[in-house]
Amino acid sequence: MIKVLFVCTGNICRSPTADGVFRKMVRNKGLDDHISVDSCGLSAYHVGELPDPRSREMAESRGIDLTDIRSRKIKPGDYDQFDYILAMDDGHLRDMRRQAPSTRQNRIELFLDYHPTMAGQSVPDPYYGGANGFVHVFDMIEEASARLLDHICQKHGI
């Protein structure tokens, strides 16, 4: 089982959106028995909460249900448990690289490095913006998720 973890600040906007989008792609390809998906945040600000209503609305408009996701804070064991730990922005990437054991550094990556035209960039935080920010973020996440899934399938022969 390949385990994928998406990480943002509070686990209410970007990472749960990526979790839902990627999980749907995995399900649509019939790969639930091969790939598991989760998300978390670096902070505990929103532990136990549903994703932001604007994230849920955006996802729902595209046929994705985020209501089974609850915010959680990253745990030290996540660095051992997950094969792919995907940071939504470069700040998250730096923080996780400081926290993770040296033997697990290779599991931590910037999520948009899988996007065909946005490698090295951060997924912008739509929390303080308007509805258009959520649309833009969702589009980015869909594109990067498709490429990530292709990469995992090729690399692991599934």
C-alpha positions in Angstrom: 0.0 0.0 0.0 1.4 3.4 -1.0 0.5 6.1 1.5 0.1 9.7 0.5 -0.2 12.7 2.9 -1.1 16.3 1.9 0.0 19.0 4.4 -0.9 22.6 4.8 -1.2 25.1 7.7 -4.4 24.2 9.5 -5.8 21.3 7.3 -9.0 23.2 6.4 -8.4 24.5 2.8 -5.5 23.3 0.7 -4.6 19.9 2.1 -8.2 18.6 2.5 -9.0 19.7 -1.0 -5.9 17.8 -2.3 -7.0 14.8 -0.1 -10.5 14.8 -1.6 -9.3 15.4 -5.2 -6.6 12.7 -5.1 -8.8 10.2 -3.3 -11.4 10.6 -6.0 -8.8 10.0 -8.7 -7.5 6.9 -6.9 -11.1 5.6 -6.6 -11.9 6.3 -10.2 -8.9 4.3 -11.4 -9.8 1.4 -9.1 -6.6 1.8 -7.0 -8.1 2.0 -3.5 -6.4 -1.3 -2.6 -3.0 0.2 -3.7 -3.0 3.8 -2.6 -4.3 5.4 0.7 -4.7 9.2 1.1 -4.8 11.5 4.1 -4.2 15.1 5.0 -3.1 17.1 8.0 -1.9 20.5 9.1 1.3 21.8 10.8 -0.8 23.7 13.3 -3.5 22.5 15.7 -5.7 25.6 15.2 -8.6 23.6 13.7 -8.2 20.1 15.0 -11.4 18.1 14.6 -13.1 20.7 12.3 -14.5 20.1 8.9 -12.7 21.7 5.9 -13.6 25.4 5.3 -17.1 25.8 3.9 -15.7 27.4 0.8 -13.5 24.4 0.2 -16.4 22.1 0.7 -18.6 24.1 -1.7 -15.9 24.2 -4.4 -15.3 20.5 -4.1 -19.0 19.7 -4.1 -19.5 21.7 -7.3 -17.0 19.3 -8.9 -18.5 16.1 -7.4 -16.2 15.7 -4.5 -17.4 15.3 -0.9 -15.0 16.5 1.8 -17.4 16.0 4.8 -15.6 12.9 6.0 -12.3 14.8 6.5 -11.5 16.3 9.9 -8.5 18.5 10.6 -5.6 17.0 12.4 -2.1 18.0 13.3 0.9 16.2 11.8 2.4 13.6 14.1 6.0 12.5 14.3 4.9 9.0 13.2 3.6 10.4 9.9 7.1 10.7 8.6 7.5 7.0 9.0 4.0 5.9 7.9 3.7 7.9 4.7 5.6 7.3 1.5 4.7 10.7 -0.1 4.4 13.7 2.2 3.4 16.7 0.1 3.8 20.3 1.3 1.4 22.8 -0.1 3.9 25.6 0.2 7.6 26.2 0.7 7.1 27.2 4.3 5.5 23.9 5.1 8.3 22.2 3.2 11.0 23.9 5.4 9.1 23.2 8.6 8.6 19.5 7.8 12.2 19.1 6.8 13.3 20.5 10.2 10.9 18.2 12.0 11.4 14.9 10.1 14.2 12.4 10.8 17.1 12.6 8.4 16.2 9.1 7.1 12.8 10.4 6.0 13.7 13.6 4.2 13.3 12.0 0.7 9.6 11.5 1.4 8.9 15.2 1.8 8.2 17.1 -1.4 6.6 20.3 -2.6 3.2 19.3 -4.1 3.3 21.7 -7.1 6.6 20.0 -8.2 4.1 17.6 -9.8 2.3 20.4 -11.7 3.4 20.6 -15.4 4.0 24.4 -15.3 4.3 25.3 -11.6 7.2 23.3 -10.2 8.9 25.1 -7.3 5.9 27.2 -6.6 3.5 27.2 -3.6 -0.3 26.6 -3.7 -1.6 29.9 -2.5 -3.7 29.9 0.6 -7.2 30.9 -0.4 -8.4 31.3 3.2 -8.3 35.1 3.3 -9.3 35.7 -0.3 -12.6 35.5 -2.2 -14.3 32.6 -4.0 -12.1 32.9 -7.1 -9.1 31.9 -5.0 -10.7 28.6 -4.2 -11.4 28.0 -7.9 -7.8 28.7 -8.8 -6.4 26.5 -6.0 -8.8 23.7 -7.0 -7.6 23.8 -10.6 -4.0 23.7 -9.6 -4.6 20.8 -7.2 -6.4 18.8 -9.9 -3.6 19.2 -12.4 -0.9 18.3 -9.9 -2.9 15.4 -8.5 -3.3 13.8 -11.9 0.5 14.0 -12.5 1.2 12.7 -9.0 -1.1 9.7 -9.6 0.6 9.0 -12.9 4.0 9.2 -11.2 3.0 6.8 -8.4 1.5 4.3 -10.8 4.6 4.3 -13.0 7.1 4.2 -10.2 5.4 1.4 -8.3 4.0 -0.5 -11.3 0.4 -0.2 -10.4 
